[in-house]
Amino acid sequence: MDLRGFIDRCEEIGELKRIKAEVDWNLEISHISKINEEGGGPALVFENVKGYSSPVLTGAFGTPRRLSIAMGMKETYSMCDLSKTWMKYSLGKVIPAREVSTGPVMENIDTVDSVNMEKFPVPKFYPLDGGRYIGTAVFLVIRDPESGKINLGTYRMQMLDNKRCGVQILPGKRGERILKKYQKMGKKMPAAAVIGCDPLLFMAGALQQEGVSQYDVVGSVRGEPTEFIISDFTGLPIPATAEIVLEGEIDPNNLQAEGPFGEYTGYYTDEINKEIKKPCLEVQRVLHRNNAHLWATSVGRPVTDIHMLLAFTRNASLWTDLEQMRIPGIQSVYIPPEAAGRFWAIASVKQSYPGHSNQVANAIIASTTGSYGIKGVIVVDEDIKADDIGRVLWAMSVRYDPLRDTEILKRGRSTPLDPALDPDSNKLITSRILIDATTPYEWENKPKEIALDEETLAKVRSRWQEYGF
Ligand SMILES: Cc1cc2nc3c(=O)[nH]c(=O)nc-3n(C[C@H](O)[C@H](O)[C@H](O)COP(=O)(O)O)c2cc1C
């Protein structure tokens, strides 16, 4: 599947609308997209952007139905079940990516003098944004100079001018660690930013699984190999059917002011008060398909498609981590999109020994995924599905005793984008809360839960229509 295959499939089942009216890249596209998303609307393809002939796609992942399409499912799965499916496939048979000699991405090649990112209808999202953001549904391909391994990472990208992009690689990310290696070697880092591709590849760019090739993971989930071309310019593997690829170098010693940007937390980032310098991609070659589709997410307050994506990918990688840690009894795991897709995690566990639920909560925040940015974990018993928020609140009301069942941890890795942390601190550390909303396993006399009488229930069911319902 490529982006166009995804668009076609969404359109076939009424999950996508083409906007033919003329729209402006300056705020109008993002505002239409936000209102549409808040009303649970379809994905949008803007075909008539003022001054441009190529389209913009937004709202791709706004609903579980469209996420299911991206995953290649015939039916609609819940977010929780989608994450479980990803977890199962990604831990199954590895389907390695396959090199091909060429692909549609090579239809147009703009070499250094002709590079002009303004040829694409790049949106400006919010009034106080620092500029136009070309990379919101993007991933950056780089190579670790020591291990030779390829890394994909999604980092927002602002068009600083028509040949340079600010790239917000946050502290501690693999991307940052790799960039530092190039710095130590006194070299610039070759990089390729991919905009528009198989939706699973974009999802994989946001995965935090260590030591795996995201191209291979996507192959395993998709059931067929990801096809890539080795760029004759950067030597990096790029998806053969990508819409747009920006190729160039990042000089670790040449940071540039980037932002502010209205982020997925619903707040502007800190650059609103101070200038923050970020890595900068000097774009030296642009590859793109004919009529390149510029894919953009909408951002801002939850829930947008970015929160759906974050919730899905983080949940999938958290569940994978827990599986790999061999924690028994896990029934379901859920990171709600309403929690901005990252700050809270809920797990349901079938307890088999004293302290089991506590082990699950601790495992979540000790895992690769959960150790970054999660502020709260709630554990419930097996009778409640992790994504059944109503029942989770019920468990917190009737099974949870705050003094007994709460643990506060003082220091964990935070995302610097968290607006709840003091803007004048470095925002790298957050506290965490673990809430155990299960009935303690070791209690001999457990409270008796009310259940309906089975015999009467069967009788009532059989007479249901008789009652006039
Ligand atoms: C739409 C979207 C935008 C993101 N923006 C950023 C960003 O600007 N900076 C960043 O460091 N991480 C961002 N992330 C999260 C990273 O993609 C994620 O942490 C990923 O694992 C980073 O890869 P790395 O650890 O290999 O560097 C974003 C994720 C998504 C889905």
The ligand as a Gaussian input file, in Angstrom:
#p B3LYP/6-31G(d) Opt

LIG

0 1
 C        2.977000      13.285000      14.284000
 C        4.129000      13.132000      15.243000
 C        4.959000      14.198000      15.487000
 C        6.057000      14.051000      16.317000
 N        6.878000      15.112000      16.508000
 C        8.025000      14.946000      17.181000
 C        8.958000      16.008000      17.258000
 O        8.757000      17.100000      16.746000
 N       10.122000      15.767000      17.913000
 C       10.411000      14.562000      18.489000
 O       11.494000      14.400000      19.040000
 N        9.507000      13.560000      18.489000
 C        8.338000      13.716000      17.814000
 N        7.446000      12.687000      17.742000
 C        7.713000      11.436000      18.472000
 C        8.797000      10.644000      17.813000
 O        8.474000      10.386000      16.475000
 C        9.059000       9.323000      18.503000
 O        9.490000       9.578000      19.815000
 C       10.072000       8.487000      17.789000
 O       10.259000       7.280000      18.476000
 C       11.387000       9.221000      17.667000
 O       12.306000       8.401000      17.018000
 P       13.754000       8.167000      17.609000
 O       13.593000       7.774000      19.065000
 O       14.259000       7.070000      16.743000
 O       14.530000       9.418000      17.483000
 C        6.316000      12.807000      16.934000
 C        5.459000      11.734000      16.709000
 C        4.378000      11.892000      15.864000
 C        3.483000      10.727000      15.609000

